[in-house]
Amino acid sequence: MAKRIRKARAVLTVLGRLGFHAHSGDVVAELAKYGIEVNAGLVRKVKIELMKDASGVRRQKAKAAMNEPRPKVRAVRKTPARRSQGK
């Protein structure tokens, strides 16, 4: 029995090998060499989901950085300078 391969996972693998900016047709042709049939629409969908995941991570990191508590530093009490006692 042949091993089943998820098509989206196969597209991700080929994108990693060819580069993220590879054309959809190139990815389809590369997968056809291995007997995996996908269409250009699936390749575009996988690329978009990958971009969404990456931007979501950046937003979460930025949001987490804003929510971190600031260190509490006690303010130094300001007192007027002492005047020297003149004779």
BALOBA-1460 file (C-alpha; in Angstrom, 3 decimals):
// residues 87
<rec num="1" residu="m" x="0.000" y="0.000" z="0.000"/>
<rec num="2" residu="a" x="1.375" y="3.387" z="-0.976"/>
<rec num="3" residu="k" x="2.014" y="5.949" z="1.706"/>
<rec num="4" residu="r" x="-0.541" y="8.760" z="1.703"/>
<rec num="5" residu="i" x="0.832" y="12.282" z="1.598"/>
<rec num="6" residu="r" x="-1.150" y="15.351" z="2.511"/>
<rec num="7" residu="k" x="-1.144" y="17.670" z="-0.470"/>
<rec num="8" residu="a" x="-0.818" y="20.877" z="1.569"/>
<rec num="9" residu="r" x="2.185" y="19.439" z="3.393"/>
<rec num="10" residu="a" x="3.750" y="18.442" z="0.087"/>
<rec num="11" residu="v" x="3.243" y="21.983" z="-1.245"/>
<rec num="12" residu="l" x="4.934" y="23.411" z="1.868"/>
<rec num="13" residu="t" x="7.872" y="21.067" z="1.398"/>
<rec num="14" residu="v" x="8.341" y="22.038" z="-2.241"/>
<rec num="15" residu="l" x="7.979" y="25.738" z="-1.416"/>
<rec num="16" residu="g" x="10.723" y="25.332" z="1.153"/>
<rec num="17" residu="r" x="12.953" y="23.705" z="-1.453"/>
<rec num="18" residu="l" x="12.201" y="26.043" z="-4.372"/>
<rec num="19" residu="g" x="11.765" y="29.199" z="-2.327"/>
<rec num="20" residu="f" x="8.647" y="30.947" z="-1.141"/>
<rec num="21" residu="h" x="8.418" y="33.161" z="-4.226"/>
<rec num="22" residu="a" x="8.320" y="30.259" z="-6.675"/>
<rec num="23" residu="h" x="5.490" y="30.365" z="-9.201"/>
<rec num="24" residu="s" x="2.487" y="28.145" z="-8.625"/>
<rec num="25" residu="g" x="3.098" y="26.351" z="-11.928"/>
<rec num="26" residu="d" x="6.646" y="25.486" z="-10.892"/>
<rec num="27" residu="v" x="5.391" y="23.939" z="-7.657"/>
<rec num="28" residu="v" x="2.704" y="21.968" z="-9.516"/>
<rec num="29" residu="a" x="5.290" y="20.684" z="-12.016"/>
<rec num="30" residu="e" x="7.709" y="19.684" z="-9.256"/>
<rec num="31" residu="l" x="5.019" y="17.726" z="-7.405"/>
<rec num="32" residu="a" x="3.899" y="16.059" z="-10.640"/>
<rec num="33" residu="k" x="7.375" y="14.504" z="-10.874"/>
<rec num="34" residu="y" x="6.607" y="12.635" z="-7.652"/>
<rec num="35" residu="g" x="3.090" y="11.637" z="-8.738"/>
<rec num="36" residu="i" x="1.261" y="14.146" z="-6.541"/>
<rec num="37" residu="e" x="-1.475" y="16.024" z="-8.378"/>
<rec num="38" residu="v" x="-2.260" y="19.518" z="-7.078"/>
<rec num="39" residu="n" x="-3.627" y="22.599" z="-8.773"/>
<rec num="40" residu="a" x="-2.370" y="26.183" z="-8.722"/>
<rec num="41" residu="g" x="-5.274" y="27.242" z="-6.494"/>
<rec num="42" residu="l" x="-4.118" y="24.979" z="-3.684"/>
<rec num="43" residu="v" x="-0.592" y="26.365" z="-3.964"/>
<rec num="44" residu="r" x="-1.910" y="29.939" z="-3.701"/>
<rec num="45" residu="k" x="-4.082" y="28.982" z="-0.729"/>
<rec num="46" residu="v" x="-1.127" y="27.423" z="1.109"/>
<rec num="47" residu="k" x="1.005" y="30.521" z="0.429"/>
<rec num="48" residu="i" x="-1.703" y="32.832" z="1.775"/>
<rec num="49" residu="e" x="-2.180" y="30.743" z="4.920"/>
<rec num="50" residu="l" x="1.568" y="30.762" z="5.461"/>
<rec num="51" residu="m" x="1.648" y="34.552" z="5.195"/>
<rec num="52" residu="k" x="-1.272" y="34.873" z="7.610"/>
<rec num="53" residu="d" x="0.483" y="32.683" z="10.173"/>
<rec num="54" residu="a" x="3.687" y="34.710" z="9.919"/>
<rec num="55" residu="s" x="1.939" y="38.053" z="10.328"/>
<rec num="56" residu="g" x="-0.098" y="36.720" z="13.243"/>
<rec num="57" residu="v" x="3.067" y="35.770" z="15.084"/>
<rec num="58" residu="r" x="4.504" y="39.266" z="14.612"/>
<rec num="59" residu="r" x="1.303" y="40.851" z="15.909"/>
<rec num="60" residu="q" x="1.223" y="38.559" z="18.938"/>
<rec num="61" residu="k" x="4.840" y="39.371" z="19.816"/>
<rec num="62" residu="a" x="4.185" y="43.096" z="19.520"/>
<rec num="63" residu="k" x="1.040" y="42.824" z="21.604"/>
<rec num="64" residu="a" x="2.822" y="40.782" z="24.280"/>
<rec num="65" residu="a" x="5.617" y="43.353" z="24.448"/>
<rec num="66" residu="m" x="3.105" y="46.127" z="25.063"/>
<rec num="67" residu="n" x="1.394" y="44.184" z="27.849"/>
<rec num="68" residu="e" x="4.557" y="43.453" z="29.830"/>
<rec num="69" residu="p" x="4.545" y="45.213" z="33.175"/>
<rec num="70" residu="r" x="7.008" y="47.996" z="33.501"/>
<rec num="71" residu="p" x="9.532" y="47.748" z="36.290"/>
<rec num="72" residu="k" x="8.443" y="49.734" z="39.311"/>
<rec num="73" residu="v" x="11.052" y="52.244" z="40.318"/>
<rec num="74" residu="r" x="10.481" y="54.449" z="43.293"/>
<rec num="75" residu="a" x="10.732" y="58.091" z="42.512"/>
<rec num="76" residu="v" x="13.427" y="59.928" z="44.408"/>
<rec num="77" residu="r" x="11.903" y="62.457" z="46.734"/>
<rec num="78" residu="k" x="12.964" y="65.919" z="45.778"/>
<rec num="79" residu="t" x="14.095" y="68.128" z="48.627"/>
<rec num="80" residu="p" x="15.392" y="71.625" z="48.381"/>
<rec num="81" residu="a" x="19.122" y="72.076" z="48.619"/>
<rec num="82" residu="r" x="20.468" y="73.075" z="52.031"/>
<rec num="83" residu="r" x="21.671" y="76.554" z="52.354"/>
<rec num="84" residu="s" x="24.886" y="77.069" z="54.075"/>
<rec num="85" residu="q" x="24.663" y="79.055" z="57.286"/>
<rec num="86" residu="g" x="26.571" y="82.226" z="56.682"/>
<rec num="87" residu="k" x="28.207" y="84.220" z="59.490"/>
